[in-house]
Amino acid sequence: FLTIFSRQLDRLVTNEAEMILELEEKFGLPVKTVRMEDMHLGQQVAILRSTAIAVGVHGSALILSMFLPPGAILIELFPYAVPA
């Protein structure tokens, strides 16, 4: 899977739907979303254990990347005007 750390209240990716379509096309992997607001931890971990590439906005939710399998890739996005 390619997994997106999705947020509903803050640190939103305003073009998330377009980003998902583009990532599916580029990498040929099914995209799943992980939402802390909608899923319990066990559900999130189950998805992350099968993730090849994870993408998320800088913040505490990315601590869940510790459940990615060895060799997985994490892409961290930084909001505009936040120094990397």
mmCIF file of the N, C-alpha and C atoms, coordinates in Angstrom:
data_MODEL
# 
_entry.id   MODEL 
# 
loop_
_atom_site.group_PDB 
_atom_site.id 
_atom_site.type_symbol 
_atom_site.label_atom_id 
_atom_site.label_alt_id 
_atom_site.label_comp_id 
_atom_site.label_asym_id 
_atom_site.label_entity_id 
_atom_site.label_seq_id 
_atom_site.pdbx_PDB_ins_code 
_atom_site.Cartn_x 
_atom_site.Cartn_y 
_atom_site.Cartn_z 
_atom_site.occupancy 
_atom_site.B_iso_or_equiv 
_atom_site.pdbx_formal_charge 
_atom_site.auth_seq_id 
_atom_site.auth_comp_id 
_atom_site.auth_asym_id 
_atom_site.auth_atom_id 
_atom_site.pdbx_PDB_model_num 
ATOM 1   N N  . PHE A 1 1  ? 0.826   -1.195 0.000   1.00 0.00 ? 1  PHE A N  1 
ATOM 2   C CA . PHE A 1 1  ? 0.000   0.000  0.000   1.00 0.00 ? 1  PHE A CA 1 
ATOM 3   C C  . PHE A 1 1  ? 0.862   1.247  0.000   1.00 0.00 ? 1  PHE A C  1 
ATOM 4   N N  . LEU A 1 2  ? 0.276   2.340  -0.439  1.00 0.00 ? 2  LEU A N  1 
ATOM 5   C CA . LEU A 1 2  ? 0.808   3.672  -0.216  1.00 0.00 ? 2  LEU A CA 1 
ATOM 6   C C  . LEU A 1 2  ? -0.185  4.309  0.751   1.00 0.00 ? 2  LEU A C  1 
ATOM 7   N N  . THR A 1 3  ? 0.292   4.781  1.877   1.00 0.00 ? 3  THR A N  1 
ATOM 8   C CA . THR A 1 3  ? -0.594  5.274  2.922   1.00 0.00 ? 3  THR A CA 1 
ATOM 9   C C  . THR A 1 3  ? -0.436  6.775  3.096   1.00 0.00 ? 3  THR A C  1 
ATOM 10  N N  . ILE A 1 4  ? -1.571  7.459  3.220   1.00 0.00 ? 4  ILE A N  1 
ATOM 11  C CA . ILE A 1 4  ? -1.608  8.898  3.476   1.00 0.00 ? 4  ILE A CA 1 
ATOM 12  C C  . ILE A 1 4  ? -2.068  9.098  4.914   1.00 0.00 ? 4  ILE A C  1 
ATOM 13  N N  . PHE A 1 5  ? -1.292  9.861  5.698   1.00 0.00 ? 5  PHE A N  1 
ATOM 14  C CA . PHE A 1 5  ? -1.743  10.296 7.018   1.00 0.00 ? 5  PHE A CA 1 
ATOM 15  C C  . PHE A 1 5  ? -2.657  11.490 6.765   1.00 0.00 ? 5  PHE A C  1 
ATOM 16  N N  . SER A 1 6  ? -3.945  11.296 6.904   1.00 0.00 ? 6  SER A N  1 
ATOM 17  C CA . SER A 1 6  ? -4.936  12.309 6.565   1.00 0.00 ? 6  SER A CA 1 
ATOM 18  C C  . SER A 1 6  ? -5.423  13.002 7.833   1.00 0.00 ? 6  SER A C  1 
ATOM 19  N N  . ARG A 1 7  ? -5.616  14.304 7.727   1.00 0.00 ? 7  ARG A N  1 
ATOM 20  C CA . ARG A 1 7  ? -6.107  15.079 8.871   1.00 0.00 ? 7  ARG A CA 1 
ATOM 21  C C  . ARG A 1 7  ? -7.401  15.773 8.468   1.00 0.00 ? 7  ARG A C  1 
ATOM 22  N N  . GLN A 1 8  ? -8.308  15.939 9.442   1.00 0.00 ? 8  GLN A N  1 
ATOM 23  C CA . GLN A 1 8  ? -9.578  16.593 9.156   1.00 0.00 ? 8  GLN A CA 1 
ATOM 24  C C  . GLN A 1 8  ? -9.691  17.978 9.787   1.00 0.00 ? 8  GLN A C  1 
ATOM 25  N N  . LEU A 1 9  ? -8.927  18.217 10.859  1.00 0.00 ? 9  LEU A N  1 
ATOM 26  C CA . LEU A 1 9  ? -9.111  19.464 11.588  1.00 0.00 ? 9  LEU A CA 1 
ATOM 27  C C  . LEU A 1 9  ? -7.996  20.478 11.364  1.00 0.00 ? 9  LEU A C  1 
ATOM 28  N N  . ASP A 1 10 ? -6.775  20.019 11.282  1.00 0.00 ? 10 ASP A N  1 
ATOM 29  C CA . ASP A 1 10 ? -5.654  20.927 11.054  1.00 0.00 ? 10 ASP A CA 1 
ATOM 30  C C  . ASP A 1 10 ? -4.612  20.224 10.197  1.00 0.00 ? 10 ASP A C  1 
ATOM 31  N N  . ARG A 1 11 ? -3.633  20.956 9.737   1.00 0.00 ? 11 ARG A N  1 
ATOM 32  C CA . ARG A 1 11 ? -2.583  20.421 8.855   1.00 0.00 ? 11 ARG A CA 1 
ATOM 33  C C  . ARG A 1 11 ? -3.188  19.690 7.650   1.00 0.00 ? 11 ARG A C  1 
ATOM 34  N N  . LEU A 1 12 ? -4.197  20.294 7.074   1.00 0.00 ? 12 LEU A N  1 
ATOM 35  C CA . LEU A 1 12 ? -4.897  19.688 5.943   1.00 0.00 ? 12 LEU A CA 1 
ATOM 36  C C  . LEU A 1 12 ? -4.076  19.779 4.667   1.00 0.00 ? 12 LEU A C  1 
ATOM 37  N N  . VAL A 1 13 ? -4.181  18.777 3.857   1.00 0.00 ? 13 VAL A N  1 
ATOM 38  C CA . VAL A 1 13 ? -3.678  18.835 2.486   1.00 0.00 ? 13 VAL A CA 1 
ATOM 39  C C  . VAL A 1 13 ? -4.894  19.208 1.644   1.00 0.00 ? 13 VAL A C  1 
ATOM 40  N N  . THR A 1 14 ? -4.911  20.426 1.154   1.00 0.00 ? 14 THR A N  1 
ATOM 41  C CA . THR A 1 14 ? -6.127  20.937 0.506   1.00 0.00 ? 14 THR A CA 1 
ATOM 42  C C  . THR A 1 14 ? -6.465  20.210 -0.791  1.00 0.00 ? 14 THR A C  1 
ATOM 43  N N  . ASN A 1 15 ? -5.471  19.625 -1.429  1.00 0.00 ? 15 ASN A N  1 
ATOM 44  C CA . ASN A 1 15 ? -5.724  18.885 -2.666  1.00 0.00 ? 15 ASN A CA 1 
ATOM 45  C C  . ASN A 1 15 ? -5.486  17.385 -2.455  1.00 0.00 ? 15 ASN A C  1 
ATOM 46  N N  . GLU A 1 16 ? -5.921  16.880 -1.316  1.00 0.00 ? 16 GLU A N  1 
ATOM 47  C CA . GLU A 1 16 ? -5.666  15.477 -0.958  1.00 0.00 ? 16 GLU A CA 1 
ATOM 48  C C  . GLU A 1 16 ? -6.213  14.497 -1.999  1.00 0.00 ? 16 GLU A C  1 
ATOM 49  N N  . ALA A 1 17 ? -7.416  14.720 -2.475  1.00 0.00 ? 17 ALA A N  1 
ATOM 50  C CA . ALA A 1 17 ? -8.007  13.804 -3.465  1.00 0.00 ? 17 ALA A CA 1 
ATOM 51  C C  . ALA A 1 17 ? -7.166  13.765 -4.743  1.00 0.00 ? 17 ALA A C  1 
ATOM 52  N N  . GLU A 1 18 ? -6.718  14.924 -5.199  1.00 0.00 ? 18 GLU A N  1 
ATOM 53  C CA . GLU A 1 18 ? -5.865  14.976 -6.391  1.00 0.00 ? 18 GLU A CA 1 
ATOM 54  C C  . GLU A 1 18 ? -4.523  14.302 -6.129  1.00 0.00 ? 18 GLU A C  1 
ATOM 55  N N  . MET A 1 19 ? -3.965  14.517 -4.935  1.00 0.00 ? 19 MET A N  1 
ATOM 56  C CA . MET A 1 19 ? -2.689  13.905 -4.576  1.00 0.00 ? 19 MET A CA 1 
ATOM 57  C C  . MET A 1 19 ? -2.811  12.380 -4.573  1.00 0.00 ? 19 MET A C  1 
ATOM 58  N N  . ILE A 1 20 ? -3.901  11.856 -4.041  1.00 0.00 ? 20 ILE A N  1 
ATOM 59  C CA . ILE A 1 20 ? -4.112  10.408 -4.002  1.00 0.00 ? 20 ILE A CA 1 
ATOM 60  C C  . ILE A 1 20 ? -4.159  9.838  -5.418  1.00 0.00 ? 20 ILE A C  1 
ATOM 61  N N  . LEU A 1 21 ? -4.918  10.475 -6.303  1.00 0.00 ? 21 LEU A N  1 
ATOM 62  C CA . LEU A 1 21 ? -4.997  10.001 -7.684  1.00 0.00 ? 21 LEU A CA 1 
ATOM 63  C C  . LEU A 1 21 ? -3.635  10.018 -8.364  1.00 0.00 ? 21 LEU A C  1 
ATOM 64  N N  . GLU A 1 22 ? -2.887  11.082 -8.151  1.00 0.00 ? 22 GLU A N  1 
ATOM 65  C CA . GLU A 1 22 ? -1.561  11.213 -8.759  1.00 0.00 ? 22 GLU A CA 1 
ATOM 66  C C  . GLU A 1 22 ? -0.602  10.142 -8.224  1.00 0.00 ? 22 GLU A C  1 
ATOM 67  N N  . LEU A 1 23 ? -0.637  9.896  -6.914  1.00 0.00 ? 23 LEU A N  1 
ATOM 68  C CA . LEU A 1 23 ? 0.244   8.883  -6.320  1.00 0.00 ? 23 LEU A CA 1 
ATOM 69  C C  . LEU A 1 23 ? -0.104  7.474  -6.816  1.00 0.00 ? 23 LEU A C  1 
ATOM 70  N N  . GLU A 1 24 ? -1.409  7.184  -6.924  1.00 0.00 ? 24 GLU A N  1 
ATOM 71  C CA . GLU A 1 24 ? -1.823  5.881  -7.457  1.00 0.00 ? 24 GLU A CA 1 
ATOM 72  C C  . GLU A 1 24 ? -1.291  5.680  -8.865  1.00 0.00 ? 24 GLU A C  1 
ATOM 73  N N  . GLU A 1 25 ? -1.398  6.734  -9.677  1.00 0.00 ? 25 GLU A N  1 
ATOM 74  C CA . GLU A 1 25 ? -0.941  6.651  -11.061 1.00 0.00 ? 25 GLU A CA 1 
ATOM 75  C C  . GLU A 1 25 ? 0.582   6.504  -11.142 1.00 0.00 ? 25 GLU A C  1 
ATOM 76  N N  . LYS A 1 26 ? 1.304   7.283  -10.357 1.00 0.00 ? 26 LYS A N  1 
ATOM 77  C CA . LYS A 1 26 ? 2.774   7.281  -10.416 1.00 0.00 ? 26 LYS A CA 1 
ATOM 78  C C  . LYS A 1 26 ? 3.383   5.986  -9.900  1.00 0.00 ? 26 LYS A C  1 
ATOM 79  N N  . PHE A 1 27 ? 2.874   5.482  -8.771  1.00 0.00 ? 27 PHE A N  1 
ATOM 80  C CA . PHE A 1 27 ? 3.502   4.338  -8.123  1.00 0.00 ? 27 PHE A CA 1 
ATOM 81  C C  . PHE A 1 27 ? 2.791   3.008  -8.369  1.00 0.00 ? 27 PHE A C  1 
ATOM 82  N N  . GLY A 1 28 ? 1.588   3.038  -8.895  1.00 0.00 ? 28 GLY A N  1 
ATOM 83  C CA . GLY A 1 28 ? 0.855   1.813  -9.181  1.00 0.00 ? 28 GLY A CA 1 
ATOM 84  C C  . GLY A 1 28 ? 0.482   1.027  -7.934  1.00 0.00 ? 28 GLY A C  1 
ATOM 85  N N  . LEU A 1 29 ? 0.356   1.723  -6.819  1.00 0.00 ? 29 LEU A N  1 
ATOM 86  C CA . LEU A 1 29 ? -0.019  1.077  -5.552  1.00 0.00 ? 29 LEU A CA 1 
ATOM 87  C C  . LEU A 1 29 ? -1.382  1.576  -5.107  1.00 0.00 ? 29 LEU A C  1 
ATOM 88  N N  . PRO A 1 30 ? -2.175  0.716  -4.485  1.00 0.00 ? 30 PRO A N  1 
ATOM 89  C CA . PRO A 1 30 ? -3.431  1.207  -3.914  1.00 0.00 ? 30 PRO A CA 1 
ATOM 90  C C  . PRO A 1 30 ? -3.123  2.150  -2.752  1.00 0.00 ? 30 PRO A C  1 
ATOM 91  N N  . VAL A 1 31 ? -3.898  3.228  -2.646  1.00 0.00 ? 31 VAL A N  1 
ATOM 92  C CA . VAL A 1 31 ? -3.689  4.214  -1.598  1.00 0.00 ? 31 VAL A CA 1 
ATOM 93  C C  . VAL A 1 31 ? -4.722  4.023  -0.502  1.00 0.00 ? 31 VAL A C  1 
ATOM 94  N N  . LYS A 1 32 ? -4.251  3.994  0.733   1.00 0.00 ? 32 LYS A N  1 
ATOM 95  C CA . LYS A 1 32 ? -5.124  3.945  1.910   1.00 0.00 ? 32 LYS A CA 1 
ATOM 96  C C  . LYS A 1 32 ? -4.879  5.199  2.721   1.00 0.00 ? 32 LYS A C  1 
ATOM 97  N N  . THR A 1 33 ? -5.880  5.629  3.467   1.00 0.00 ? 33 THR A N  1 
ATOM 98  C CA . THR A 1 33 ? -5.701  6.774  4.356   1.00 0.00 ? 33 THR A CA 1 
ATOM 99  C C  . THR A 1 33 ? -5.800  6.313  5.802   1.00 0.00 ? 33 THR A C  1 
ATOM 100 N N  . VAL A 1 34 ? -4.994  6.939  6.648   1.00 0.00 ? 34 VAL A N  1 
ATOM 101 C CA . VAL A 1 34 ? -5.031  6.706  8.090   1.00 0.00 ? 34 VAL A CA 1 
ATOM 102 C C  . VAL A 1 34 ? -5.473  8.009  8.731   1.00 0.00 ? 34 VAL A C  1 
ATOM 103 N N  . ARG A 1 35 ? -6.584  7.961  9.448   1.00 0.00 ? 35 ARG A N  1 
ATOM 104 C CA . ARG A 1 35 ? -7.104  9.145  10.132  1.00 0.00 ? 35 ARG A CA 1 
ATOM 105 C C  . ARG A 1 35 ? -7.198  8.860  11.622  1.00 0.00 ? 35 ARG A C  1 
ATOM 106 N N  . MET A 1 36 ? -6.431  9.601  12.384  1.00 0.00 ? 36 MET A N  1 
ATOM 107 C CA . MET A 1 36 ? -6.453  9.417  13.834  1.00 0.00 ? 36 MET A CA 1 
ATOM 108 C C  . MET A 1 36 ? -7.848  9.684  14.400  1.00 0.00 ? 36 MET A C  1 
ATOM 109 N N  . GLU A 1 37 ? -8.583  10.596 13.762  1.00 0.00 ? 37 GLU A N  1 
ATOM 110 C CA . GLU A 1 37 ? -9.908  10.966 14.261  1.00 0.00 ? 37 GLU A CA 1 
ATOM 111 C C  . GLU A 1 37 ? -10.939 9.865  14.039  1.00 0.00 ? 37 GLU A C  1 
ATOM 112 N N  . ASP A 1 38 ? -10.731 8.998  13.044  1.00 0.00 ? 38 ASP A N  1 
ATOM 113 C CA . ASP A 1 38 ? -11.746 8.022  12.655  1.00 0.00 ? 38 ASP A CA 1 
ATOM 114 C C  . ASP A 1 38 ? -11.391 6.569  12.963  1.00 0.00 ? 38 ASP A C  1 
ATOM 115 N N  . MET A 1 39 ? -10.133 6.296  13.300  1.00 0.00 ? 39 MET A N  1 
ATOM 116 C CA . MET A 1 39 ? -9.678  4.914  13.426  1.00 0.00 ? 39 MET A CA 1 
ATOM 117 C C  . MET A 1 39 ? -9.019  4.696  14.776  1.00 0.00 ? 39 MET A C  1 
ATOM 118 N N  . HIS A 1 40 ? -9.201  3.516  15.332  1.00 0.00 ? 40 HIS A N  1 
ATOM 119 C CA . HIS A 1 40 ? -8.469  3.224  16.558  1.00 0.00 ? 40 HIS A CA 1 
ATOM 120 C C  . HIS A 1 40 ? -7.053  2.765  16.194  1.00 0.00 ? 40 HIS A C  1 
ATOM 121 N N  . LEU A 1 41 ? -6.191  2.762  17.172  1.00 0.00 ? 41 LEU A N  1 
ATOM 122 C CA . LEU A 1 41 ? -4.777  2.507  16.943  1.00 0.00 ? 41 LEU A CA 1 
ATOM 123 C C  . LEU A 1 41 ? -4.533  1.173  16.243  1.00 0.00 ? 41 LEU A C  1 
ATOM 124 N N  . GLY A 1 42 ? -5.236  0.132  16.624  1.00 0.00 ? 42 GLY A N  1 
ATOM 125 C CA . GLY A 1 42 ? -5.051  -1.180 16.015  1.00 0.00 ? 42 GLY A CA 1 
ATOM 126 C C  . GLY A 1 42 ? -5.304  -1.165 14.520  1.00 0.00 ? 42 GLY A C  1 
ATOM 127 N N  . GLN A 1 43 ? -6.331  -0.434 14.075  1.00 0.00 ? 43 GLN A N  1 
ATOM 128 C CA . GLN A 1 43 ? -6.630  -0.317 12.651  1.00 0.00 ? 43 GLN A CA 1 
ATOM 129 C C  . GLN A 1 43 ? -5.504  0.413  11.913  1.00 0.00 ? 43 GLN A C  1 
ATOM 130 N N  . GLN A 1 44 ? -5.001  1.466  12.522  1.00 0.00 ? 44 GLN A N  1 
ATOM 131 C CA . GLN A 1 44 ? -3.930  2.240  11.905  1.00 0.00 ? 44 GLN A CA 1 
ATOM 132 C C  . GLN A 1 44 ? -2.670  1.401  11.765  1.00 0.00 ? 44 GLN A C  1 
ATOM 133 N N  . VAL A 1 45 ? -2.318  0.677  12.828  1.00 0.00 ? 45 VAL A N  1 
ATOM 134 C CA . VAL A 1 45 ? -1.113  -0.158 12.816  1.00 0.00 ? 45 VAL A CA 1 
ATOM 135 C C  . VAL A 1 45 ? -1.225  -1.249 11.756  1.00 0.00 ? 45 VAL A C  1 
ATOM 136 N N  . ALA A 1 46 ? -2.401  -1.860 11.623  1.00 0.00 ? 46 ALA A N  1 
ATOM 137 C CA . ALA A 1 46 ? -2.595  -2.921 10.636  1.00 0.00 ? 46 ALA A CA 1 
ATOM 138 C C  . ALA A 1 46 ? -2.325  -2.402 9.223   1.00 0.00 ? 46 ALA A C  1 
ATOM 139 N N  . ILE A 1 47 ? -2.785  -1.197 8.927   1.00 0.00 ? 47 ILE A N  1 
ATOM 140 C CA . ILE A 1 47 ? -2.527  -0.613 7.607   1.00 0.00 ? 47 ILE A CA 1 
ATOM 141 C C  . ILE A 1 47 ? -1.046  -0.314 7.439   1.00 0.00 ? 47 ILE A C  1 
ATOM 142 N N  . LEU A 1 48 ? -0.446  0.298  8.444   1.00 0.00 ? 48 LEU A N  1 
ATOM 143 C CA . LEU A 1 48 ? 0.957   0.704  8.339   1.00 0.00 ? 48 LEU A CA 1 
ATOM 144 C C  . LEU A 1 48 ? 1.905   -0.476 8.195   1.00 0.00 ? 48 LEU A C  1 
ATOM 145 N N  . ARG A 1 49 ? 1.575   -1.604 8.754   1.00 0.00 ? 49 ARG A N  1 
ATOM 146 C CA . ARG A 1 49 ? 2.445   -2.777 8.643   1.00 0.00 ? 49 ARG A CA 1 
ATOM 147 C C  . ARG A 1 49 ? 2.546   -3.295 7.214   1.00 0.00 ? 49 ARG A C  1 
ATOM 148 N N  . SER A 1 50 ? 1.606   -2.913 6.367   1.00 0.00 ? 50 SER A N  1 
ATOM 149 C CA . SER A 1 50 ? 1.624   -3.346 4.957   1.00 0.00 ? 50 SER A CA 1 
ATOM 150 C C  . SER A 1 50 ? 1.911   -2.190 4.011   1.00 0.00 ? 50 SER A C  1 
ATOM 151 N N  . THR A 1 51 ? 2.491   -1.131 4.527   1.00 0.00 ? 51 THR A N  1 
ATOM 152 C CA . THR A 1 51 ? 2.725   0.075  3.743   1.00 0.00 ? 51 THR A CA 1 
ATOM 153 C C  . THR A 1 51 ? 4.136   0.104  3.178   1.00 0.00 ? 51 THR A C  1 
ATOM 154 N N  . ALA A 1 52 ? 4.236   0.399  1.887   1.00 0.00 ? 52 ALA A N  1 
ATOM 155 C CA . ALA A 1 52 ? 5.548   0.553  1.244   1.00 0.00 ? 52 ALA A CA 1 
ATOM 156 C C  . ALA A 1 52 ? 6.001   2.006  1.291   1.00 0.00 ? 52 ALA A C  1 
ATOM 157 N N  . ILE A 1 53 ? 5.054   2.933  1.101   1.00 0.00 ? 53 ILE A N  1 
ATOM 158 C CA . ILE A 1 53 ? 5.347   4.370  1.108   1.00 0.00 ? 53 ILE A CA 1 
ATOM 159 C C  . ILE A 1 53 ? 4.272   5.054  1.936   1.00 0.00 ? 53 ILE A C  1 
ATOM 160 N N  . ALA A 1 54 ? 4.688   5.913  2.873   1.00 0.00 ? 54 ALA A N  1 
ATOM 161 C CA . ALA A 1 54 ? 3.755   6.691  3.685   1.00 0.00 ? 54 ALA A CA 1 
ATOM 162 C C  . ALA A 1 54 ? 4.024   8.175  3.443   1.00 0.00 ? 54 ALA A C  1 
ATOM 163 N N  . VAL A 1 55 ? 2.938   8.953  3.383   1.00 0.00 ? 55 VAL A N  1 
ATOM 164 C CA . VAL A 1 55 ? 3.033   10.393 3.149   1.00 0.00 ? 55 VAL A CA 1 
ATOM 165 C C  . VAL A 1 55 ? 2.185   11.101 4.193   1.00 0.00 ? 55 VAL A C  1 
ATOM 166 N N  . GLY A 1 56 ? 2.761   12.137 4.824   1.00 0.00 ? 56 GLY A N  1 
ATOM 167 C CA . GLY A 1 56 ? 1.999   12.891 5.805   1.00 0.00 ? 56 GLY A CA 1 
ATOM 168 C C  . GLY A 1 56 ? 2.593   14.250 6.073   1.00 0.00 ? 56 GLY A C  1 
ATOM 169 N N  . VAL A 1 57 ? 1.752   15.127 6.617   1.00 0.00 ? 57 VAL A N  1 
ATOM 170 C CA . VAL A 1 57 ? 2.183   16.469 6.974   1.00 0.00 ? 57 VAL A CA 1 
ATOM 171 C C  . VAL A 1 57 ? 2.912   16.412 8.310   1.00 0.00 ? 57 VAL A C  1 
ATOM 172 N N  . HIS A 1 58 ? 3.983   17.200 8.416   1.00 0.00 ? 58 HIS A N  1 
ATOM 173 C CA . HIS A 1 58 ? 4.787   17.289 9.630   1.00 0.00 ? 58 HIS A CA 1 
ATOM 174 C C  . HIS A 1 58 ? 3.892   17.424 10.863  1.00 0.00 ? 58 HIS A C  1 
ATOM 175 N N  . GLY A 1 59 ? 4.130   16.584 11.846  1.00 0.00 ? 59 GLY A N  1 
ATOM 176 C CA . GLY A 1 59 ? 3.375   16.662 13.095  1.00 0.00 ? 59 GLY A CA 1 
ATOM 177 C C  . GLY A 1 59 ? 3.434   15.350 13.856  1.00 0.00 ? 59 GLY A C  1 
ATOM 178 N N  . SER A 1 60 ? 2.751   15.324 14.978  1.00 0.00 ? 60 SER A N  1 
ATOM 179 C CA . SER A 1 60 ? 2.829   14.182 15.890  1.00 0.00 ? 60 SER A CA 1 
ATOM 180 C C  . SER A 1 60 ? 2.268   12.886 15.310  1.00 0.00 ? 60 SER A C  1 
ATOM 181 N N  . ALA A 1 61 ? 1.367   12.956 14.337  1.00 0.00 ? 61 ALA A N  1 
ATOM 182 C CA . ALA A 1 61 ? 0.798   11.736 13.756  1.00 0.00 ? 61 ALA A CA 1 
ATOM 183 C C  . ALA A 1 61 ? 1.865   10.875 13.095  1.00 0.00 ? 61 ALA A C  1 
ATOM 184 N N  . LEU A 1 62 ? 2.960   11.482 12.684  1.00 0.00 ? 62 LEU A N  1 
ATOM 185 C CA . LEU A 1 62 ? 4.000   10.722 11.994  1.00 0.00 ? 62 LEU A CA 1 
ATOM 186 C C  . LEU A 1 62 ? 4.772   9.792  12.933  1.00 0.00 ? 62 LEU A C  1 
ATOM 187 N N  . ILE A 1 63 ? 4.529   9.876  14.244  1.00 0.00 ? 63 ILE A N  1 
ATOM 188 C CA . ILE A 1 63 ? 5.149   8.912  15.160  1.00 0.00 ? 63 ILE A CA 1 
ATOM 189 C C  . ILE A 1 63 ? 4.680   7.504  14.808  1.00 0.00 ? 63 ILE A C  1 
ATOM 190 N N  . LEU A 1 64 ? 3.526   7.401  14.170  1.00 0.00 ? 64 LEU A N  1 
ATOM 191 C CA . LEU A 1 64 ? 3.019   6.095  13.758  1.00 0.00 ? 64 LEU A CA 1 
ATOM 192 C C  . LEU A 1 64 ? 3.907   5.436  12.707  1.00 0.00 ? 64 LEU A C  1 
ATOM 193 N N  . SER A 1 65 ? 4.816   6.200  12.118  1.00 0.00 ? 65 SER A N  1 
ATOM 194 C CA . SER A 1 65 ? 5.731   5.623  11.134  1.00 0.00 ? 65 SER A CA 1 
ATOM 195 C C  . SER A 1 65 ? 6.618   4.549  11.752  1.00 0.00 ? 65 SER A C  1 
ATOM 196 N N  . MET A 1 66 ? 6.691   4.496  13.080  1.00 0.00 ? 66 MET A N  1 
ATOM 197 C CA . MET A 1 66 ? 7.478   3.436  13.721  1.00 0.00 ? 66 MET A CA 1 
ATOM 198 C C  . MET A 1 66 ? 6.886   2.055  13.448  1.00 0.00 ? 66 MET A C  1 
ATOM 199 N N  . PHE A 1 67 ? 5.651   1.997  12.967  1.00 0.00 ? 67 PHE A N  1 
ATOM 200 C CA . PHE A 1 67 ? 5.025   0.718  12.639  1.00 0.00 ? 67 PHE A CA 1 
ATOM 201 C C  . PHE A 1 67 ? 5.220   0.326  11.170  1.00 0.00 ? 67 PHE A C  1 
ATOM 202 N N  . LEU A 1 68 ? 5.911   1.161  10.397  1.00 0.00 ? 68 LEU A N  1 
ATOM 203 C CA . LEU A 1 68 ? 6.194   0.814  9.000   1.00 0.00 ? 68 LEU A CA 1 
ATOM 204 C C  . LEU A 1 68 ? 7.177   -0.352 8.952   1.00 0.00 ? 68 LEU A C  1 
ATOM 205 N N  . PRO A 1 69 ? 7.063   -1.217 7.961   1.00 0.00 ? 69 PRO A N  1 
ATOM 206 C CA . PRO A 1 69 ? 8.015   -2.331 7.856   1.00 0.00 ? 69 PRO A CA 1 
ATOM 207 C C  . PRO A 1 69 ? 9.402   -1.819 7.459   1.00 0.00 ? 69 PRO A C  1 
ATOM 208 N N  . PRO A 1 70 ? 10.436  -2.598 7.749   1.00 0.00 ? 70 PRO A N  1 
ATOM 209 C CA . PRO A 1 70 ? 11.784  -2.203 7.334   1.00 0.00 ? 70 PRO A CA 1 
ATOM 210 C C  . PRO A 1 70 ? 11.832  -1.963 5.823   1.00 0.00 ? 70 PRO A C  1 
ATOM 211 N N  . GLY A 1 71 ? 12.505  -0.898 5.435   1.00 0.00 ? 71 GLY A N  1 
ATOM 212 C CA . GLY A 1 71 ? 12.630  -0.562 4.018   1.00 0.00 ? 71 GLY A CA 1 
ATOM 213 C C  . GLY A 1 71 ? 11.532  0.327  3.476   1.00 0.00 ? 71 GLY A C  1 
ATOM 214 N N  . ALA A 1 72 ? 10.492  0.589  4.275   1.00 0.00 ? 72 ALA A N  1 
ATOM 215 C CA . ALA A 1 72 ? 9.413   1.475  3.830   1.00 0.00 ? 72 ALA A CA 1 
ATOM 216 C C  . ALA A 1 72 ? 9.939   2.908  3.748   1.00 0.00 ? 72 ALA A C  1 
ATOM 217 N N  . ILE A 1 73 ? 9.276   3.712  2.953   1.00 0.00 ? 73 ILE A N  1 
ATOM 218 C CA . ILE A 1 73 ? 9.664   5.107  2.745   1.00 0.00 ? 73 ILE A CA 1 
ATOM 219 C C  . ILE A 1 73 ? 8.639   6.013  3.419   1.00 0.00 ? 73 ILE A C  1 
ATOM 220 N N  . LEU A 1 74 ? 9.136   7.038  4.141   1.00 0.00 ? 74 LEU A N  1 
ATOM 221 C CA . LEU A 1 74 ? 8.274   8.046  4.743   1.00 0.00 ? 74 LEU A CA 1 
ATOM 222 C C  . LEU A 1 74 ? 8.566   9.378  4.064   1.00 0.00 ? 74 LEU A C  1 
ATOM 223 N N  . ILE A 1 75 ? 7.519   10.002 3.521   1.00 0.00 ? 75 ILE A N  1 
ATOM 224 C CA . ILE A 1 75 ? 7.642   11.329 2.910   1.00 0.00 ? 75 ILE A CA 1 
ATOM 225 C C  . ILE A 1 75 ? 6.908   12.307 3.824   1.00 0.00 ? 75 ILE A C  1 
ATOM 226 N N  . GLU A 1 76 ? 7.666   13.248 4.375   1.00 0.00 ? 76 GLU A N  1 
ATOM 227 C CA . GLU A 1 76 ? 7.111   14.226 5.311   1.00 0.00 ? 76 GLU A CA 1 
ATOM 228 C C  . GLU A 1 76 ? 6.915   15.553 4.587   1.00 0.00 ? 76 GLU A C  1 
ATOM 229 N N  . LEU A 1 77 ? 5.686   16.047 4.589   1.00 0.00 ? 77 LEU A N  1 
ATOM 230 C CA . LEU A 1 77 ? 5.344   17.328 3.963   1.00 0.00 ? 77 LEU A CA 1 
ATOM 231 C C  . LEU A 1 77 ? 5.376   18.420 5.016   1.00 0.00 ? 77 LEU A C  1 
ATOM 232 N N  . PHE A 1 78 ? 5.894   19.569 4.660   1.00 0.00 ? 78 PHE A N  1 
ATOM 233 C CA . PHE A 1 78 ? 5.920   20.699 5.571   1.00 0.00 ? 78 PHE A CA 1 
ATOM 234 C C  . PHE A 1 78 ? 4.954   21.768 5.077   1.00 0.00 ? 78 PHE A C  1 
ATOM 235 N N  . PRO A 1 79 ? 4.087   22.285 5.981   1.00 0.00 ? 79 PRO A N  1 
ATOM 236 C CA . PRO A 1 79 ? 3.173   23.359 5.560   1.00 0.00 ? 79 PRO A CA 1 
ATOM 237 C C  . PRO A 1 79 ? 3.957   24.576 5.097   1.00 0.00 ? 79 PRO A C  1 
ATOM 238 N N  . TYR A 1 80 ? 3.339   25.329 4.212   1.00 0.00 ? 80 TYR A N  1 
ATOM 239 C CA . TYR A 1 80 ? 3.949   26.557 3.721   1.00 0.00 ? 80 TYR A CA 1 
ATOM 240 C C  . TYR A 1 80 ? 4.286   27.465 4.899   1.00 0.00 ? 80 TYR A C  1 
ATOM 241 N N  . ALA A 1 81 ? 5.446   28.079 4.854   1.00 0.00 ? 81 ALA A N  1 
ATOM 242 C CA . ALA A 1 81 ? 5.930   29.040 5.853   1.00 0.00 ? 81 ALA A CA 1 
ATOM 243 C C  . ALA A 1 81 ? 6.437   28.378 7.123   1.00 0.00 ? 81 ALA A C  1 
ATOM 244 N N  . VAL A 1 82 ? 6.545   27.050 7.155   1.00 0.00 ? 82 VAL A N  1 
ATOM 245 C CA . VAL A 1 82 ? 7.146   26.362 8.286   1.00 0.00 ? 82 VAL A CA 1 
ATOM 246 C C  . VAL A 1 82 ? 8.531   25.922 7.853   1.00 0.00 ? 82 VAL A C  1 
ATOM 247 N N  . PRO A 1 83 ? 9.598   26.381 8.534   1.00 0.00 ? 83 PRO A N  1 
ATOM 248 C CA . PRO A 1 83 ? 10.941  25.977 8.110   1.00 0.00 ? 83 PRO A CA 1 
ATOM 249 C C  . PRO A 1 83 ? 11.148  24.465 8.237   1.00 0.00 ? 83 PRO A C  1 
ATOM 250 N N  . ALA A 1 84 ? 11.751  23.875 7.236   1.00 0.00 ? 84 ALA A N  1 
ATOM 251 C CA . ALA A 1 84 ? 11.960  22.415 7.225   1.00 0.00 ? 84 ALA A CA 1 
ATOM 252 C C  . ALA A 1 84 ? 13.006  21.992 8.227   1.00 0.00 ? 84 ALA A C  1 
# 
